């Protein structure tokens, strides 16, 4: 049989997602990180010593390019999330929009 990547099949609900034009850290980005990343990158023993629970921590990985490199699963970066499907294009777009707007602590 054939296999076709279909975003709606791989990421249910993504077809109904719209990237916000005014993405903010507290409303849009932190909830995504909490849901998709912080089971490993939060708590008292974060995986790889990488903490993604606050703007102060997240901005380090924004500035060095590893946050988007990992989420986009770009060669040379550790593909994230581990042991899970790639984040939807809408989720990634929401975080990229926040970065494009200056990655403010808002």
C-alpha positions, 0 to 999 in steps of 0.5 A: 500500500501507499502512505501519504502524509496528511497533516490532518491525519497526523495532527488532528485539528490542525486544519482548523488552526490559524496562526495568530498575527499577534502571537504573544509568549503568555497566550500563544507560545507558553501554552504550546511549550507546556503541552508539547515540550515541558513534560521533558523540558520542565520539572526538576530534571529537564531533559538535556538540561534544557528548560522551556518553562519561562521566557528567560529560559526560552529566549536562550534557545530562540537566540541561538536558533535551536528552538526553531531548528529542533521544532522544524527538525532541521538537519544539525539539530535534535528533532523535537519533540522526541518520540512524538510526531512533529509539531503541526505547521500551525503550532510551529507557525505560531511560535515563529510569528512570536519570534518574528514579532521580536520574541517579547516577554508578553 
